[in-house]
């Protein structure tokens, strides 16, 4: 059963900066397909203030932060931003 993908308001706001970048949009679309199939095997688990969330690379220098909810089978897209800003 495919997972449901939901975008948070924070993700939508952060994505606005990149919506005209075709490389990021294309790679994000591919990554979302992988998240729909099995988000538990995409990216790595985070610690610290982002504990419980996962991160995966988009177009080498960007990171997508997401939260898989195993009980509801929903993946919440939380943020996309350059690596140096995401983990602060």
C-alpha positions as CSV (number, residue, x, y, z in Angstrom):
1,X,0.0,0.0,0.0
2,X,1.5,3.4,-1.0
3,X,2.1,6.0,1.6
4,X,0.2,9.3,1.5
5,X,2.3,12.4,1.1
6,X,1.3,15.6,2.8
7,X,3.0,18.9,2.7
8,X,3.1,21.1,5.8
9,X,2.7,24.9,5.6
10,X,6.4,25.2,6.4
11,X,7.3,23.0,3.4
12,X,5.1,24.9,1.0
13,X,6.7,28.2,2.2
14,X,10.2,26.8,1.8
15,X,9.5,25.2,-1.6
16,X,8.5,28.6,-3.1
17,X,12.1,29.6,-3.3
18,X,12.9,26.5,-5.5
19,X,9.7,26.1,-7.6
20,X,11.3,27.7,-10.7
21,X,14.4,25.5,-10.5
22,X,13.6,22.5,-12.8
23,X,16.5,20.4,-11.5
24,X,15.2,20.6,-7.9
25,X,11.6,20.1,-8.9
26,X,12.4,17.0,-11.0
27,X,14.6,15.4,-8.3
28,X,12.0,16.2,-5.6
29,X,9.3,14.5,-7.7
30,X,11.5,11.4,-8.0
31,X,12.2,11.4,-4.3
32,X,8.5,11.7,-3.5
33,X,7.8,8.6,-5.6
34,X,10.4,6.8,-3.4
35,X,8.8,8.1,-0.3
36,X,5.4,6.9,-1.4
37,X,6.9,3.4,-1.9
38,X,8.9,3.1,1.4
39,X,9.9,6.2,3.3
40,X,11.5,4.2,6.1
41,X,14.3,3.2,3.7
42,X,14.9,6.8,2.3
43,X,17.4,9.1,3.9
44,X,18.6,9.0,7.5
45,X,17.1,9.6,10.9
46,X,18.0,12.8,12.6
47,X,19.0,13.6,16.2
48,X,18.9,16.7,18.4
49,X,16.1,19.2,17.8
50,X,15.1,17.3,14.7
51,X,14.9,13.9,16.5
52,X,12.3,11.6,15.0
53,X,12.4,13.2,11.6
54,X,14.4,12.1,8.5
55,X,16.5,13.9,6.0
56,X,17.4,13.1,2.4
57,X,19.5,14.8,-0.2
58,X,18.0,16.8,-3.1
59,X,20.2,18.0,-5.9
60,X,23.4,17.5,-3.9
61,X,23.4,20.6,-1.7
62,X,19.7,20.7,-0.6
63,X,18.0,18.6,2.1
64,X,14.4,17.5,2.4
65,X,13.2,17.0,6.0
66,X,10.2,14.7,6.4
67,X,8.4,12.8,9.0
68,X,7.0,9.3,8.3
69,X,4.0,8.4,10.5
70,X,4.0,4.6,10.5
71,X,0.6,4.2,12.2
72,X,-1.3,6.4,9.7
73,X,1.0,5.5,6.7
74,X,1.5,9.3,6.0
75,X,4.7,11.1,5.1
76,X,4.8,14.8,6.1
77,X,7.1,16.9,4.1
78,X,8.4,19.5,6.5
79,X,11.1,21.6,4.9
80,X,13.4,21.9,1.9
81,X,16.4,24.2,2.1
82,X,20.2,24.3,1.6
83,X,22.0,21.9,3.9
84,X,23.8,24.7,5.8
85,X,20.4,26.2,6.8
86,X,18.3,23.0,7.5
87,X,20.2,21.7,10.5
88,X,20.3,25.0,12.4
